[in-house]
Amino acid sequence: MSGNIRFIIKAGQCLTFYNEFEGDFQKKNVPDTAHNALIGCLRCQLVCPVNRPFTKKREIVETFNEEETALIMNDTFHGSPGILEKLKNIDMIEYENVLSRNLNVLLK
């Protein structure tokens, strides 16, 4: 297999594995400094040669004002149709139950 590189990703050590699912990732010895994205991790995507053309592409789809951000951080946004609509627009509605936890750790 000359020229082929093989590696294994240990999902049990993958930040995405922990921050996309409910539960206390602090108990899994994930340091707060490891968090670099609200959902997922993106570090492996940044070094992936297939993703290289897309890593500099930026597009603003939605913005959240300070009041909306505070509601998310306090986990009191679930009844807010405006925030829920924005989350749907950015395909993050499925992560509704972990956003407060992740945002608080990310912004520490």
C-alpha positions as CSV (number, residue, x, y, z in Angstrom):
1,M,0.0,0.0,0.0
2,S,2.7,2.4,-0.9
3,G,1.5,6.0,-0.8
4,N,-1.6,5.3,1.3
5,I,-1.9,6.7,4.7
6,R,-4.0,4.9,7.3
7,F,-5.2,6.2,10.6
8,I,-7.9,5.5,13.1
9,I,-10.0,8.2,14.8
10,K,-10.8,7.2,18.3
11,A,-14.4,8.4,18.6
12,G,-14.3,8.1,22.4
13,Q,-11.7,10.9,22.4
14,C,-13.4,13.1,19.7
15,L,-14.8,16.4,21.0
16,T,-17.7,16.2,18.6
17,F,-18.8,12.9,20.1
18,Y,-19.3,14.7,23.4
19,N,-20.5,18.1,22.5
20,E,-23.3,17.0,20.2
21,F,-25.0,14.9,22.8
22,E,-26.5,15.6,26.1
23,G,-24.6,14.8,29.2
24,D,-21.8,16.1,31.2
25,F,-18.7,16.1,29.1
26,Q,-16.7,17.5,32.0
27,K,-16.8,14.1,33.5
28,K,-15.1,12.7,30.4
29,N,-12.0,14.8,31.1
30,V,-12.6,17.1,28.2
31,P,-10.7,20.3,29.1
32,D,-12.6,23.5,28.5
33,T,-9.8,24.7,26.3
34,A,-10.5,22.0,23.8
35,H,-13.8,23.6,22.8
36,N,-13.4,25.6,19.6
37,A,-16.9,25.5,18.0
38,L,-20.5,25.6,19.3
39,I,-21.2,22.2,17.7
40,G,-18.6,19.7,16.5
41,C,-15.0,20.5,16.6
42,L,-13.8,21.2,13.1
43,R,-10.1,20.7,13.8
44,C,-9.9,17.5,11.7
45,Q,-11.8,19.3,8.9
46,L,-9.3,22.1,8.8
47,V,-6.4,19.8,8.0
48,C,-8.4,17.6,5.6
49,P,-7.1,18.1,2.0
50,V,-10.6,17.6,0.6
51,N,-12.0,20.4,2.8
52,R,-9.1,22.8,2.1
53,P,-10.9,24.8,-0.6
54,F,-13.8,25.4,1.7
55,T,-12.0,26.4,4.9
56,K,-11.8,30.1,3.9
57,K,-15.4,30.3,2.7
58,R,-17.5,32.3,5.0
59,E,-21.2,33.0,4.8
60,I,-23.4,34.7,7.4
61,V,-26.8,33.0,7.4
62,E,-28.1,34.2,10.8
63,T,-27.0,36.5,13.5
64,F,-28.0,36.4,17.2
65,N,-28.2,39.7,19.1
66,E,-27.1,40.1,22.8
67,E,-30.5,39.4,24.2
68,E,-30.9,36.2,22.1
69,T,-27.4,35.1,23.1
70,A,-28.2,35.6,26.8
71,L,-31.4,33.6,26.4
72,I,-29.4,30.7,24.9
73,M,-26.7,30.9,27.5
74,N,-29.3,30.8,30.3
75,D,-31.1,28.0,28.5
76,T,-34.4,30.0,28.5
77,F,-34.8,30.3,24.7
78,H,-36.9,27.2,24.0
79,G,-40.2,29.2,23.9
80,S,-38.8,31.8,21.6
81,P,-40.1,31.4,18.0
82,G,-37.5,33.8,16.6
83,I,-34.5,31.9,18.0
84,L,-36.0,28.5,17.1
85,E,-36.5,29.7,13.5
86,K,-32.9,31.0,13.3
87,L,-31.7,27.6,14.6
88,K,-33.8,25.8,11.9
89,N,-32.3,28.2,9.3
90,I,-28.8,27.1,10.2
91,D,-29.6,23.5,10.7
92,M,-28.9,23.5,14.4
93,I,-32.4,22.9,15.8
94,E,-31.5,19.3,16.6
95,Y,-28.8,20.6,19.0
96,E,-31.3,22.7,21.0
97,N,-30.7,20.8,24.2
98,V,-26.9,21.2,24.2
99,L,-26.5,24.8,23.0
100,S,-26.6,26.5,26.4
101,R,-24.0,24.1,27.8
102,N,-21.7,24.4,24.8
103,L,-22.0,28.1,24.4
104,N,-21.1,28.7,28.1
105,V,-18.0,26.5,27.8
106,L,-17.0,28.0,24.5
107,L,-17.2,31.6,25.8
108,K,-15.4,31.0,29.1
